[in-house]
Amino acid sequence: MACIDGNLKEKWSQFIKNKAYLATTGIFFVIIYSGIYSELTPYYWDRVRVALPFLILPFAFSSLPKLSERQFQLVFYWLLIAVTLSSIGTFIYYLSDFQFYTKELEHGRPIPTPIHHIRFSLLIAYTIIVGFWLLINQVIYKYNWEKWLIWACIFFLFIWIHILSVRSGIVVLYVTLFLSSLQYVVKTKRYLLGLSVVLLILAAPFLAYTFVPSFKNRIDYAIYDFKNSQEGETKNFSDGERMVSLQIGMEIGNENPWFGIGIGNLDNEVKRIYTEKYPDFIVKRPHNQLLFFYAAIGIIGTIAFLLFFLYPLFYQKNYKDELFLAFYVIIFLSFMVEATIGNAIGTAFYIFFLLIGLKRI
């Protein structure tokens, strides 16, 4: 629509003036450029397909009118409602066979969710932060009682993320809550509130371990998994298999440190190493976005990606916006546990909320 509605030349000029949009588009070309020195395999073209939003959406969003503060607030208000309703549906499904799904967590198998469990937990973590932002800014749709609805949504999502027991989402939530609270306390000088939040963050995991069976089972399994990994038993253990994927990614990167093996060659190389060294393991690509890029496009490509990724945060001091900074913290932490923008859902989550944030700032 951006290309056919209005003056294309004017829209293009508007696009290139905003360096944050240009930097976001640059991520697409980071993906593309490794095709110069790698095979153009189906895996390569699939990565290009997943990265297409980085090429198209920044220009499309730059062509749209700037969001009013009210419009921006309502986007996140309805995000809170939508994620809460989705979580309620998933919670009901979990209750339909409570004992079975709680038992499954003892063996490291996640509770079924609408999308991949790690991405769903990250979305919940972000939505909880959004809920607090709505409360601080006194955002309601129409009625004053809606602030209690927002509190109820936050409370439910906070409980639910512990029942889901996806460690990535929980760790991301606590780290982001801590950093956001620190930023808020420094800004408002409400030190007693800051101390209360820190105490809550410290107490919540212990309370969840005591009172939430699924959370207890997941933590017990994680400890069991870790002990086995330390003893060299990694097969059929989620953390152990994840560590193997990271080792393989590091091995590939170290063999081709500056430019990587090329995205087109990465999939076949990972499979080759699994076949030779870990024939009984499930093939997994590196569960870390930066390590994935290190193996695929080397140090130079990874640095280019980080520059493009971080530029919108520092452009015009956007890091001063609490919600925008919290979003970046969540995304960057997610890079530590998966290749977030290596799949369509992760890419959509990142680029949509990034561009929405840029339309308001």
C-alpha positions as YAML, in Angstrom:
chain: A
units: angstrom
residues:
- id: 1
  name: MET
  ca: [0.00, 0.00, 0.00]
- id: 2
  name: ALA
  ca: [2.87, 2.35, 0.80]
- id: 3
  name: CYS
  ca: [4.17, 1.95, -2.76]
- id: 4
  name: ILE
  ca: [0.91, 2.68, -4.58]
- id: 5
  name: ASP
  ca: [-0.72, 5.24, -2.27]
- id: 6
  name: GLY
  ca: [0.65, 8.73, -2.84]
- id: 7
  name: ASN
  ca: [3.93, 10.06, -4.16]
- id: 8
  name: LEU
  ca: [6.49, 7.26, -4.22]
- id: 9
  name: LYS
  ca: [9.42, 9.66, -4.61]
- id: 10
  name: GLU
  ca: [8.31, 11.62, -1.56]
- id: 11
  name: LYS
  ca: [7.87, 8.45, 0.47]
- id: 12
  name: TRP
  ca: [11.31, 7.21, -0.56]
- id: 13
  name: SER
  ca: [12.86, 10.52, 0.50]
- id: 14
  name: GLN
  ca: [11.04, 10.25, 3.83]
- id: 15
  name: PHE
  ca: [12.31, 6.69, 4.27]
- id: 16
  name: ILE
  ca: [16.01, 7.40, 3.66]
- id: 17
  name: LYS
  ca: [15.95, 10.38, 6.03]
- id: 18
  name: ASN
  ca: [15.18, 8.08, 8.96]
- id: 19
  name: LYS
  ca: [18.38, 6.19, 9.69]
- id: 20
  name: ALA
  ca: [16.61, 3.79, 12.08]
- id: 21
  name: TYR
  ca: [14.46, 2.46, 9.22]
- id: 22
  name: LEU
  ca: [17.51, 2.16, 6.99]
- id: 23
  name: ALA
  ca: [19.41, 0.24, 9.66]
- id: 24
  name: THR
  ca: [16.51, -2.19, 10.07]
- id: 25
  name: THR
  ca: [16.48, -2.78, 6.32]
- id: 26
  name: GLY
  ca: [20.21, -3.43, 6.53]
- id: 27
  name: ILE
  ca: [19.54, -6.67, 8.43]
- id: 28
  name: PHE
  ca: [18.00, -8.10, 5.25]
- id: 29
  name: PHE
  ca: [21.19, -7.43, 3.31]
- id: 30
  name: VAL
  ca: [23.29, -9.04, 6.04]
- id: 31
  name: ILE
  ca: [21.31, -12.21, 5.35]
- id: 32
  name: ILE
  ca: [21.57, -11.78, 1.58]
- id: 33
  name: TYR
  ca: [25.28, -11.08, 1.27]
- id: 34
  name: SER
  ca: [26.49, -14.53, 2.35]
- id: 35
  name: GLY
  ca: [24.89, -15.87, -0.84]
- id: 36
  name: ILE
  ca: [27.87, -14.40, -2.68]
- id: 37
  name: TYR
  ca: [30.19, -17.08, -1.30]
- id: 38
  name: SER
  ca: [27.86, -19.93, -0.33]
- id: 39
  name: GLU
  ca: [25.65, -22.31, -2.23]
- id: 40
  name: LEU
  ca: [22.16, -21.01, -2.98]
- id: 41
  name: THR
  ca: [20.49, -23.99, -1.32]
- id: 42
  name: PRO
  ca: [16.79, -24.26, -0.45]
- id: 43
  name: TYR
  ca: [17.81, -23.47, 3.15]
- id: 44
  name: TYR
  ca: [19.41, -20.21, 1.98]
- id: 45
  name: TRP
  ca: [16.28, -19.14, 0.11]
- id: 46
  name: ASP
  ca: [14.15, -20.06, 3.10]
- id: 47
  name: ARG
  ca: [16.28, -17.72, 5.28]
- id: 48
  name: VAL
  ca: [15.82, -15.01, 2.63]
- id: 49
  name: ARG
  ca: [12.05, -15.56, 2.69]
- id: 50
  name: VAL
  ca: [11.97, -15.26, 6.49]
- id: 51
  name: ALA
  ca: [14.05, -12.06, 6.28]
- id: 52
  name: LEU
  ca: [11.84, -10.36, 3.65]
- id: 53
  name: PRO
  ca: [9.94, -8.29, 6.27]
- id: 54
  name: PHE
  ca: [13.22, -6.45, 6.97]
- id: 55
  name: LEU
  ca: [13.25, -5.33, 3.34]
- id: 56
  name: ILE
  ca: [9.57, -4.45, 2.96]
- id: 57
  name: LEU
  ca: [8.14, -3.32, 6.31]
- id: 58
  name: PRO
  ca: [10.53, -0.48, 7.25]
- id: 59
  name: PHE
  ca: [9.63, 1.34, 4.02]
- id: 60
  name: ALA
  ca: [5.93, 0.56, 4.49]
- id: 61
  name: PHE
  ca: [5.91, 1.87, 8.07]
- id: 62
  name: SER
  ca: [7.93, 4.96, 7.18]
- id: 63
  name: SER
  ca: [5.21, 5.83, 4.66]
- id: 64
  name: LEU
  ca: [2.46, 5.69, 7.27]
- id: 65
  name: PRO
  ca: [1.41, 8.71, 9.35]
- id: 66
  name: LYS
  ca: [3.00, 8.96, 12.78]
- id: 67
  name: LEU
  ca: [0.91, 7.35, 15.51]
- id: 68
  name: SER
  ca: [-0.75, 9.64, 18.00]
- id: 69
  name: GLU
  ca: [-0.01, 8.88, 21.64]
- id: 70
  name: ARG
  ca: [-3.57, 7.57, 22.05]
- id: 71
  name: GLN
  ca: [-3.27, 5.25, 19.05]
- id: 72
  name: PHE
  ca: [0.08, 3.98, 20.33]
- id: 73
  name: GLN
  ca: [-1.37, 3.29, 23.77]
- id: 74
  name: LEU
  ca: [-4.35, 1.40, 22.35]
- id: 75
  name: VAL
  ca: [-2.09, -0.89, 20.29]
- id: 76
  name: PHE
  ca: [-0.57, -2.12, 23.53]
- id: 77
  name: TYR
  ca: [-3.84, -2.09, 25.44]
- id: 78
  name: TRP
  ca: [-5.31, -4.55, 22.95]
- id: 79
  name: LEU
  ca: [-2.07, -6.54, 22.93]
- id: 80
  name: LEU
  ca: [-2.55, -7.09, 26.66]
- id: 81
  name: ILE
  ca: [-6.16, -8.19, 26.14]
- id: 82
  name: ALA
  ca: [-5.30, -10.49, 23.21]
- id: 83
  name: VAL
  ca: [-2.38, -12.22, 24.93]
- id: 84
  name: THR
  ca: [-4.41, -12.65, 28.11]
- id: 85
  name: LEU
  ca: [-7.32, -14.25, 26.23]
- id: 86
  name: SER
  ca: [-4.92, -16.53, 24.35]
- id: 87
  name: SER
  ca: [-3.27, -17.51, 27.63]
- id: 88
  name: ILE
  ca: [-6.63, -18.20, 29.26]
- id: 89
  name: GLY
  ca: [-7.45, -20.58, 26.41]
- id: 90
  name: THR
  ca: [-4.10, -22.32, 26.83]
- id: 91
  name: PHE
  ca: [-4.60, -22.46, 30.61]
- id: 92
  name: ILE
  ca: [-8.00, -24.14, 30.17]
- id: 93
  name: TYR
  ca: [-6.37, -26.67, 27.84]
- id: 94
  name: TYR
  ca: [-3.70, -27.31, 30.47]
- id: 95
  name: LEU
  ca: [-6.36, -27.84, 33.16]
- id: 96
  name: SER
  ca: [-8.16, -30.35, 30.92]
- id: 97
  name: ASP
  ca: [-5.40, -32.85, 31.78]
- id: 98
  name: PHE
  ca: [-3.56, -31.17, 34.62]
- id: 99
  name: GLN
  ca: [-1.73, -34.24, 35.92]
- id: 100
  name: PHE
  ca: [-0.54, -35.35, 32.48]
- id: 101
  name: TYR
  ca: [0.95, -31.99, 31.45]
- id: 102
  name: THR
  ca: [2.48, -31.40, 34.87]
- id: 103
  name: LYS
  ca: [4.09, -34.84, 34.63]
- id: 104
  name: GLU
  ca: [5.35, -34.06, 31.12]
- id: 105
  name: LEU
  ca: [7.39, -31.18, 32.53]
- id: 106
  name: GLU
  ca: [9.30, -33.68, 34.66]
- id: 107
  name: HIS
  ca: [10.70, -35.03, 31.38]
- id: 108
  name: GLY
  ca: [11.41, -31.61, 29.87]
- id: 109
  name: ARG
  ca: [8.40, -31.59, 27.54]
- id: 110
  name: PRO
  ca: [6.57, -28.23, 27.39]
- id: 111
  name: ILE
  ca: [2.89, -27.48, 27.86]
- id: 112
  name: PRO
  ca: [1.22, -27.05, 24.41]
- id: 113
  name: THR
  ca: [0.98, -23.40, 23.35]
- id: 114
  name: PRO
  ca: [-0.47, -21.59, 20.28]
- id: 115
  name: ILE
  ca: [3.03, -20.88, 18.95]
- id: 116
  name: HIS
  ca: [6.45, -22.28, 19.88]
- id: 117
  name: HIS
  ca: [6.65, -22.34, 23.68]
- id: 118
  name: ILE
  ca: [9.79, -20.18, 23.92]
- id: 119
  name: ARG
  ca: [8.35, -17.45, 21.68]
- id: 120
  name: PHE
  ca: [5.01, -17.63, 23.49]
- id: 121
  name: SER
  ca: [6.71, -17.17, 26.86]
- id: 122
  name: LEU
  ca: [8.72, -14.22, 25.50]
- id: 123
  name: LEU
  ca: [5.50, -12.65, 24.25]
- id: 124
  name: ILE
  ca: [3.93, -13.11, 27.69]
- id: 125
  name: ALA
  ca: [7.00, -11.59, 29.38]
- id: 126
  name: TYR
  ca: [6.82, -8.57, 27.07]
- id: 127
  name: THR
  ca: [3.07, -8.23, 27.62]
- id: 128
  name: ILE
  ca: [3.53, -8.18, 31.41]
- id: 129
  name: ILE
  ca: [5.98, -5.29, 30.99]
- id: 130
  name: VAL
  ca: [3.45, -3.62, 28.68]
- id: 131
  name: GLY
  ca: [0.77, -4.04, 31.38]
- id: 132
  name: PHE
  ca: [2.87, -2.17, 33.94]
- id: 133
  name: TRP
  ca: [3.58, 0.52, 31.35]
- id: 134
  name: LEU
  ca: [-0.17, 0.93, 30.78]
- id: 135
  name: LEU
  ca: [-0.74, 1.31, 34.53]
- id: 136
  name: ILE
  ca: [2.06, 3.85, 34.98]
- id: 137
  name: ASN
  ca: [0.70, 5.91, 32.08]
- id: 138
  name: GLN
  ca: [-2.91, 5.47, 33.30]
- id: 139
  name: VAL
  ca: [-4.08, 4.07, 29.97]
- id: 140
  name: ILE
  ca: [-7.72, 2.98, 29.75]
- id: 141
  name: TYR
  ca: [-10.01, 2.44, 26.80]
- id: 142
  name: LYS
  ca: [-13.15, 3.98, 28.25]
- id: 143
  name: TYR
  ca: [-13.91, 3.23, 31.90]
- id: 144
  name: ASN
  ca: [-11.96, 3.87, 35.10]
- id: 145
  name: TRP
  ca: [-12.50, 0.31, 36.31]
- id: 146
  name: GLU
  ca: [-10.30, -0.91, 33.45]
- id: 147
  name: LYS
  ca: [-7.19, -0.27, 35.56]
- id: 148
  name: TRP
  ca: [-8.35, -3.20, 37.71]
- id: 149
  name: LEU
  ca: [-8.77, -5.25, 34.54]
- id: 150
  name: ILE
  ca: [-5.17, -4.43, 33.62]
- id: 151
  name: TRP
  ca: [-4.01, -5.47, 37.09]
- id: 152
  name: ALA
  ca: [-5.96, -8.73, 36.74]
- id: 153
  name: CYS
  ca: [-4.36, -9.42, 33.34]
- id: 154
  name: ILE
  ca: [-0.88, -8.79, 34.72]
- id: 155
  name: PHE
  ca: [-1.52, -11.01, 37.75]
- id: 156
  name: PHE
  ca: [-2.87, -13.85, 35.61]
- id: 157
  name: LEU
  ca: [-0.03, -13.64, 33.07]
- id: 158
  name: PHE
  ca: [2.55, -13.55, 35.86]
- id: 159
  name: ILE
  ca: [1.09, -16.73, 37.36]
- id: 160
  name: TRP
  ca: [0.68, -18.34, 33.94]
- id: 161
  name: ILE
  ca: [4.27, -17.77, 32.83]
- id: 162
  name: HIS
  ca: [5.39, -19.67, 35.93]
- id: 163
  name: ILE
  ca: [2.94, -22.50, 35.24]
- id: 164
  name: LEU
  ca: [4.25, -22.71, 31.66]
- id: 165
  name: SER
  ca: [7.70, -22.93, 33.24]
- id: 166
  name: VAL
  ca: [9.64, -21.92, 30.13]
- id: 167
  name: ARG
  ca: [12.89, -20.77, 31.69]
- id: 168
  name: SER
  ca: [13.77, -18.41, 28.85]
- id: 169
  name: GLY
  ca: [10.58, -16.40, 29.31]
- id: 170
  name: ILE
  ca: [10.87, -16.32, 33.10]
- id: 171
  name: VAL
  ca: [14.52, -15.21, 33.10]
- id: 172
  name: VAL
  ca: [13.78, -12.55, 30.47]
- id: 173
  name: LEU
  ca: [10.82, -11.33, 32.54]
- id: 174
  name: TYR
  ca: [12.81, -10.99, 35.77]
- id: 175
  name: VAL
  ca: [15.81, -9.32, 34.15]
- id: 176
  name: THR
  ca: [13.59, -6.86, 32.26]
- id: 177
  name: LEU
  ca: [11.48, -6.13, 35.35]
- id: 178
  name: PHE
  ca: [14.63, -5.43, 37.32]
- id: 179
  name: LEU
  ca: [16.16, -3.13, 34.69]
- id: 180
  name: SER
  ca: [12.85, -1.35, 33.99]
- id: 181
  name: SER
  ca: [12.27, -0.84, 37.71]
- id: 182
  name: LEU
  ca: [15.79, 0.51, 38.11]
- id: 183
  name: GLN
  ca: [15.21, 2.95, 35.26]
- id: 184
  name: TYR
  ca: [11.86, 4.02, 36.76]
- id: 185
  name: VAL
  ca: [13.31, 4.49, 40.27]
- id: 186
  name: VAL
  ca: [16.21, 6.59, 38.98]
- id: 187
  name: LYS
  ca: [13.77, 8.71, 37.02]
- id: 188
  name: THR
  ca: [11.18, 9.18, 39.80]
- id: 189
  name: LYS
  ca: [13.42, 8.74, 42.88]
- id: 190
  name: ARG
  ca: [10.84, 6.36, 44.41]
- id: 191
  name: TYR
  ca: [13.43, 4.21, 46.14]
- id: 192
  name: LEU
  ca: [11.04, 2.38, 48.46]
- id: 193
  name: LEU
  ca: [9.06, 1.16, 45.45]
- id: 194
  name: GLY
  ca: [12.29, 0.02, 43.81]
- id: 195
  name: LEU
  ca: [13.29, -1.95, 46.89]
- id: 196
  name: SER
  ca: [9.85, -3.58, 46.99]
- id: 197
  name: VAL
  ca: [10.14, -4.67, 43.36]
- id: 198
  name: VAL
  ca: [13.62, -6.14, 43.94]
- id: 199
  name: LEU
  ca: [12.32, -8.11, 46.94]
- id: 200
  name: LEU
  ca: [9.38, -9.36, 44.86]
- id: 201
  name: ILE
  ca: [11.71, -10.44, 42.04]
- id: 202
  name: LEU
  ca: [13.87, -12.34, 44.55]
- id: 203
  name: ALA
  ca: [10.91, -13.95, 46.32]
- id: 204
  name: ALA
  ca: [8.77, -14.90, 43.31]
- id: 205
  name: PRO
  ca: [10.85, -17.89, 42.07]
- id: 206
  name: PHE
  ca: [10.95, -19.42, 45.55]
- id: 207
  name: LEU
  ca: [7.20, -18.96, 45.98]
- id: 208
  name: ALA
  ca: [6.58, -20.45, 42.53]
- id: 209
  name: TYR
  ca: [8.80, -23.44, 43.33]
- id: 210
  name: THR
  ca: [6.81, -24.01, 46.54]
- id: 211
  name: PHE
  ca: [3.27, -23.50, 45.25]
- id: 212
  name: VAL
  ca: [3.31, -24.18, 41.48]
- id: 213
  name: PRO
  ca: [3.79, -27.93, 40.75]
- id: 214
  name: SER
  ca: [4.65, -27.45, 37.07]
- id: 215
  name: PHE
  ca: [7.32, -24.89, 37.93]
- id: 216
  name: LYS
  ca: [8.81, -27.20, 40.57]
- id: 217
  name: ASN
  ca: [8.90, -30.11, 38.11]
- id: 218
  name: ARG
  ca: [10.58, -27.95, 35.46]
- id: 219
  name: ILE
  ca: [13.25, -26.71, 37.86]
- id: 220
  name: ASP
  ca: [13.90, -30.22, 39.17]
- id: 221
  name: TYR
  ca: [14.27, -31.46, 35.59]
- id: 222
  name: ALA
  ca: [16.63, -28.57, 34.76]
- id: 223
  name: ILE
  ca: [18.86, -29.50, 37.71]
- id: 224
  name: TYR
  ca: [18.78, -33.16, 36.67]
- id: 225
  name: ASP
  ca: [19.54, -32.18, 33.08]
- id: 226
  name: PHE
  ca: [22.45, -29.99, 34.17]
- id: 227
  name: LYS
  ca: [23.99, -32.73, 36.31]
- id: 228
  name: ASN
  ca: [23.81, -35.18, 33.42]
- id: 229
  name: SER
  ca: [25.37, -32.63, 31.07]
- id: 230
  name: GLN
  ca: [28.24, -32.16, 33.52]
- id: 231
  name: GLU
  ca: [28.80, -35.92, 33.46]
- id: 232
  name: GLY
  ca: [28.82, -35.99, 29.66]
- id: 233
  name: GLU
  ca: [25.30, -37.42, 29.27]
- id: 234
  name: THR
  ca: [23.74, -35.02, 26.77]
- id: 235
  name: LYS
  ca: [21.59, -37.24, 24.56]
- id: 236
  name: ASN
  ca: [17.81, -36.88, 25.08]
- id: 237
  name: PHE
  ca: [18.31, -34.00, 27.53]
- id: 238
  name: SER
  ca: [17.13, -30.59, 26.32]
- id: 239
  name: ASP
  ca: [19.95, -28.56, 27.87]
- id: 240
  name: GLY
  ca: [22.54, -31.13, 26.82]
- id: 241
  name: GLU
  ca: [21.30, -31.14, 23.23]
- id: 242
  name: ARG
  ca: [21.25, -27.35, 23.25]
- id: 243
  name: MET
  ca: [24.87, -27.29, 24.41]
- id: 244
  name: VAL
  ca: [25.83, -29.66, 21.60]
- id: 245
  name: SER
  ca: [24.19, -27.33, 19.07]
- id: 246
  name: LEU
  ca: [26.19, -24.41, 20.50]
- id: 247
  name: GLN
  ca: [29.43, -26.40, 20.36]
- id: 248
  name: ILE
  ca: [28.79, -27.24, 16.72]
- id: 249
  name: GLY
  ca: [28.04, -23.60, 15.92]
- id: 250
  name: MET
  ca: [31.26, -22.51, 17.61]
- id: 251
  name: GLU
  ca: [33.23, -25.20, 15.78]
- id: 252
  name: ILE
  ca: [31.90, -24.08, 12.38]
- id: 253
  name: GLY
  ca: [32.54, -20.42, 13.22]
- id: 254
  name: ASN
  ca: [36.09, -21.06, 14.41]
- id: 255
  name: GLU
  ca: [36.90, -22.81, 11.14]
- id: 256
  name: ASN
  ca: [35.66, -19.79, 9.15]
- id: 257
  name: PRO
  ca: [35.98, -16.90, 11.63]
- id: 258
  name: TRP
  ca: [35.88, -13.81, 9.42]
- id: 259
  name: PHE
  ca: [33.17, -14.55, 6.88]
- id: 260
  name: GLY
  ca: [31.54, -17.74, 8.16]
- id: 261
  name: ILE
  ca: [30.61, -20.75, 6.11]
- id: 262
  name: GLY
  ca: [27.73, -18.96, 4.39]
- id: 263
  name: ILE
  ca: [24.07, -19.31, 5.29]
- id: 264
  name: GLY
  ca: [23.49, -21.53, 2.26]
- id: 265
  name: ASN
  ca: [26.08, -24.04, 3.49]
- id: 266
  name: LEU
  ca: [25.26, -23.92, 7.20]
- id: 267
  name: ASP
  ca: [22.42, -26.43, 7.27]
- id: 268
  name: ASN
  ca: [24.35, -29.14, 5.41]
- id: 269
  name: GLU
  ca: [27.48, -28.55, 7.50]
- id: 270
  name: VAL
  ca: [25.51, -28.87, 10.76]
- id: 271
  name: LYS
  ca: [23.97, -32.13, 9.52]
- id: 272
  name: ARG
  ca: [27.40, -33.43, 8.49]
- id: 273
  name: ILE
  ca: [28.87, -32.82, 11.94]
- id: 274
  name: TYR
  ca: [25.89, -34.44, 13.64]
- id: 275
  name: THR
  ca: [26.22, -37.48, 11.37]
- id: 276
  name: GLU
  ca: [29.94, -37.83, 12.12]
- id: 277
  name: LYS
  ca: [30.03, -37.00, 15.83]
- id: 278
  name: TYR
  ca: [26.48, -37.25, 17.20]
- id: 279
  name: PRO
  ca: [24.64, -39.77, 15.00]
- id: 280
  name: ASP
  ca: [22.00, -40.56, 17.62]
- id: 281
  name: PHE
  ca: [21.11, -36.91, 18.31]
- id: 282
  name: ILE
  ca: [18.30, -34.82, 16.86]
- id: 283
  name: VAL
  ca: [19.85, -32.28, 14.47]
- id: 284
  name: LYS
  ca: [19.57, -28.75, 15.88]
- id: 285
  name: ARG
  ca: [21.02, -25.54, 14.55]
- id: 286
  name: PRO
  ca: [22.83, -23.27, 17.06]
- id: 287
  name: HIS
  ca: [20.38, -22.15, 19.77]
- id: 288
  name: ASN
  ca: [21.85, -18.66, 19.91]
- id: 289
  name: GLN
  ca: [21.30, -15.86, 17.41]
- id: 290
  name: LEU
  ca: [24.82, -14.45, 17.61]
- id: 291
  name: LEU
  ca: [26.46, -17.87, 17.42]
- id: 292
  name: PHE
  ca: [24.22, -18.72, 14.46]
- id: 293
  name: PHE
  ca: [25.49, -15.62, 12.65]
- id: 294
  name: TYR
  ca: [29.09, -16.28, 13.71]
- id: 295
  name: ALA
  ca: [28.92, -19.71, 12.07]
- id: 296
  name: ALA
  ca: [27.00, -18.48, 9.02]
- id: 297
  name: ILE
  ca: [28.46, -15.04, 8.25]
- id: 298
  name: GLY
  ca: [31.48, -14.77, 10.55]
- id: 299
  name: ILE
  ca: [32.76, -11.95, 12.72]
- id: 300
  name: ILE
  ca: [32.32, -9.29, 10.04]
- id: 301
  name: GLY
  ca: [28.71, -10.24, 9.32]
- id: 302
  name: THR
  ca: [27.86, -10.55, 13.02]
- id: 303
  name: ILE
  ca: [29.29, -7.10, 13.78]
- id: 304
  name: ALA
  ca: [27.31, -5.67, 10.85]
- id: 305
  name: PHE
  ca: [24.15, -7.30, 12.21]
- id: 306
  name: LEU
  ca: [24.75, -5.92, 15.72]
- id: 307
  name: LEU
  ca: [25.31, -2.42, 14.35]
- id: 308
  name: PHE
  ca: [22.07, -2.55, 12.36]
- id: 309
  name: PHE
  ca: [20.21, -4.15, 15.27]
- id: 310
  name: LEU
  ca: [21.35, -1.65, 17.92]
- id: 311
  name: TYR
  ca: [21.20, 1.49, 15.79]
- id: 312
  name: PRO
  ca: [17.44, 2.16, 16.26]
- id: 313
  name: LEU
  ca: [17.90, 1.97, 20.05]
- id: 314
  name: PHE
  ca: [20.56, 4.70, 20.09]
- id: 315
  name: TYR
  ca: [19.15, 6.76, 17.19]
- id: 316
  name: GLN
  ca: [17.95, 10.06, 18.66]
- id: 317
  name: LYS
  ca: [18.45, 8.55, 22.15]
- id: 318
  name: ASN
  ca: [15.51, 6.19, 21.79]
- id: 319
  name: TYR
  ca: [16.86, 4.22, 24.77]
- id: 320
  name: LYS
  ca: [15.31, 6.91, 27.00]
- id: 321
  name: ASP
  ca: [11.88, 5.53, 26.15]
- id: 322
  name: GLU
  ca: [11.15, 2.94, 28.87]
- id: 323
  name: LEU
  ca: [8.99, 0.62, 26.77]
- id: 324
  name: PHE
  ca: [11.33, 0.73, 23.78]
- id: 325
  name: LEU
  ca: [14.33, -0.08, 25.96]
- id: 326
  name: ALA
  ca: [12.46, -2.94, 27.68]
- id: 327
  name: PHE
  ca: [11.58, -4.36, 24.26]
- id: 328
  name: TYR
  ca: [15.25, -4.32, 23.24]
- id: 329
  name: VAL
  ca: [16.31, -6.01, 26.47]
- id: 330
  name: ILE
  ca: [13.79, -8.80, 25.85]
- id: 331
  name: ILE
  ca: [14.86, -9.32, 22.24]
- id: 332
  name: PHE
  ca: [18.58, -9.28, 23.04]
- id: 333
  name: LEU
  ca: [18.15, -11.76, 25.90]
- id: 334
  name: SER
  ca: [16.13, -14.00, 23.59]
- id: 335
  name: PHE
  ca: [19.18, -14.10, 21.28]
- id: 336
  name: MET
  ca: [21.01, -15.99, 24.04]
- id: 337
  name: VAL
  ca: [18.61, -18.96, 23.93]
- id: 338
  name: GLU
  ca: [17.48, -19.16, 20.29]
- id: 339
  name: ALA
  ca: [17.95, -17.76, 16.81]
- id: 340
  name: THR
  ca: [15.00, -15.39, 17.29]
- id: 341
  name: ILE
  ca: [14.97, -13.86, 13.83]
- id: 342
  name: GLY
  ca: [15.74, -17.17, 12.15]
- id: 343
  name: ASN
  ca: [12.03, -18.01, 12.00]
- id: 344
  name: ALA
  ca: [8.92, -16.23, 10.79]
- id: 345
  name: ILE
  ca: [7.25, -15.77, 14.20]
- id: 346
  name: GLY
  ca: [10.38, -14.42, 15.87]
- id: 347
  name: THR
  ca: [10.99, -12.05, 12.96]
- id: 348
  name: ALA
  ca: [7.38, -10.83, 13.03]
- id: 349
  name: PHE
  ca: [7.50, -10.23, 16.78]
- id: 350
  name: TYR
  ca: [10.74, -8.28, 16.57]
- id: 351
  name: ILE
  ca: [10.09, -6.14, 13.53]
- id: 352
  name: PHE
  ca: [6.43, -5.30, 14.27]
- id: 353
  name: PHE
  ca: [7.02, -3.95, 17.77]
- id: 354
  name: LEU
  ca: [10.26, -2.29, 16.70]
- id: 355
  name: LEU
  ca: [8.52, -0.38, 13.91]
- id: 356
  name: ILE
  ca: [5.48, 0.43, 16.05]
- id: 357
  name: GLY
  ca: [7.86, 1.91, 18.60]
- id: 358
  name: LEU
  ca: [9.62, 3.97, 15.94]
- id: 359
  name: LYS
  ca: [6.28, 5.35, 14.69]
- id: 360
  name: ARG
  ca: [5.64, 6.83, 18.11]
- id: 361
  name: ILE
  ca: [9.09, 8.07, 19.13]
...
